[in-house]
Amino acid sequence: MDRVDVSPVQWTDDLEHLGVRFSADRWAVEVTLEVHHSGWAHLHFHSQAQVVRETRRVGSVEAFVALLDDAVTRAPRISLQPAQLLATTCTTGWLDWLHGELWLLGDRLVRIRRSVAATMAAGFNGPELAGRDTYRTLAHDPEAIRSAHRTNKVLPLAEIAHARLHGGLTTSGMTLTMADGTRHKLLWMSTEPARRVLKDRLPPLLGSRLTY
């Protein structure tokens, strides 16, 4: 168990916010929790010059304590990773109709399911597709991603035995077979940049394990 160093609680001059910082020798990040009197809290994950912020609603003391516990539990697993957004309409098969975000990190693909409301809004208003070159730093926690929903995926490139990219008029995608024999399917709208980026970025990394 890591020894966690906790800073004194700091208040702003107007007493609107309080903040506390957590760190440990073996963590890749430091964590700062800021709480506003309105009940909104901001979690900041720091690593060198990089910062990732998450915002949560904490409407009670119990919710605040739960947020503290969650932050300290996650911190040892988190690393701040630069990532490129490839698609916002990614699903895991023809029977999965809920959209997700598909990200390319330095050594893995990550699919994170979006909400029902976001998918319904895309159906009514049209999807807000990934930008051509959208980069962001993610607080990457593979365990939390996988446990959040069964359709979330963390796919290390080194563990891919074979991958095939395919394109169509409306839908493109990728099928993957991992070294342990598990298979995965990723689909997205063809107007997303995913296939173009993956055709450019994956050949040097996968070599003959990639076909398209």
N, C-alpha and C positions, 0 to 999 in steps of 0.2 A: 504494500500500500504506500503510495507516494505521500510524503509530508507536504501538505498544502500550506503555503504562506498566505495569510490574509491581511490586507492593509486595514488601517483604521477606517471607519466610516467617515466619509467626507460630505459635508453639506455645502451647497452653493450659498452665496451671501444672502440671497432672497428666500432661502429655505424652500425653494420649489423642487429641487432635486437632491437626492443623496446618491453616493457612489461608493463602491467597494471593489477592490481588485484582488484576484486570486492568481497564484502562480505556483509552480513546482519545478524542481530541477530537471525532471525527465519529460516535462510537457514541451511540445513544440510551439505552444501558444500561451499567452497570458490572457486572462479573462477579466473584463471589467463589466460590472453590472450597474446601470444607472436606472433609478426609479423616479418618476415624476409623481407629484401629489395627485394628479388626475387618474393614476392607476395604470399608466403606460410604462413599460420597462424596455430598456435597450441593452442587449448583450453585445459586447464588442470583443472579438477575438483578434488579438494582436500577435504579429510575428514579424520582427524587424520593422520594415517600413510599411507592411501590409496590414490592413484592418478590414474585417468583415463584420457588419452589424446586422443583428436580428432584432425585430421588434415584437413584443408580446403584450397582451393585456393581462394585468394582474389585479383582480378585483377584490382580493381578500388577503389576509396574512397567510393563510394556508397556501394560496396560489403563489405568493411571493416565495415562501419556503420551498415549495415544489420546484419553482424555477431555479432557485439557488442549487438545489440538489441535482437537478438535471444538468445545469451548466458544469458543475464540478465533476459529474459522472462522465459527461461527454468530452471534457477538455483533454484527457490523456489520449483520446482516439483521434483528435482533430489535427489535421494539417491544412494550411492555407495553400490552395492549388490554383494556378492560372488555368482557365478553362475557356473553350470556345463553344458558344451555343450553336448547335447545328440545326435544331428543329424544335418547334413548340407543339407540333401536331403528331408526335411520335406515339404509336400504340404498339402493343406486343402481339398483335395478330388480328385476324379479321373479326373475331368475336369480342375483341377488346375495343370498346368505342370511346373510352375516356382518354383524352390527349395527355401527353406528358412532354417534358423537356428532354432533349437528347444533347448531352455535353460530351465534348472530347477533351480529356485531360492529357497530360503528358504521356501517361502509360496505360490509359484505360478509357473505356466508354461508360458513361453513366446515364441511365434513364430514370427520371423522377416524375412520378405521376402528378398531374395537376388535379384541381378540384372539379367536382361535377359542375359547379357554377361556371368555371372558366370554360369548360367544354361546351356547355349550353350557350354561353355568350358567343363563342366562336361559331356555333351553328346558326344563331340568329343574325349576327353582325358580320360574319366572316372572320377567319382566324387572323390574329396578329402574328405574322410569320417571323421567324428569326431573321435578324439583319444579316447582310452579307458578311460582315466581319464584326461579330458581337463577342467581345471578350469580357470576362469577369473573374474575380478571385472568389473561389468557393471555400467555405469552411467544410472541408471534405471529411465525412465520417461514414465510412462504408457500412458499419454495423447499423447505424441509425437509418441510413437510406434503405437498406434491405428490410429492416424490421418494420418500417413505416407502412409498407404495402407489398403484397406478394408480386405485383407487376413492376416494382422498382428493380433496377438491375445495376450491378457494378461488375463490369466485364474487363478484367485485366488483359491487355493485348498479348502479354507473354503466355497466357493460358489458352489462347485461341488456336485450335488445331486446324480449322478451315473456316473461311468466311467468304460469302458470295454477295456482291452488290448487284442489285438489279434496278432497272428504271422502267417507268411506264408513263402514259400520258397524264394520269391523275395521281397515281400512287407509286412511290419508289420504296426501296427497303433493303434490308440486309438480313441474311440468315447466317447464324454462327453455330459451329460445333466446337465445344470446349475440350480441353485435354482429358477431362474426366468423363466425357461422353454426353454431357448435357447439351441440349440444343435450345437456341433462342431465336426469336424472330422480332425484327424491328421494322415498322412501317411508318411512312410519313408522306405528306403531300409533296408531289414532285416539284412544286414551286419553292420548296424550302432549299437552302444551300447545302443540306447534308450530303447528298451524293457527290456533288462537285468537290466539296472539301475532303471527303473520305477517299475519293479516287486520287486526290493529290497527296494526302498525308499518309495513307496507310501502306502503299507499296514499299517504301523503304523500311517500314517497321515489320510488315508481315511477310514480304517476299512472296514465295510460291504458295503460301497459305491463303492468299487472297486471289479470287477470280471475279471478273465482271465482264 
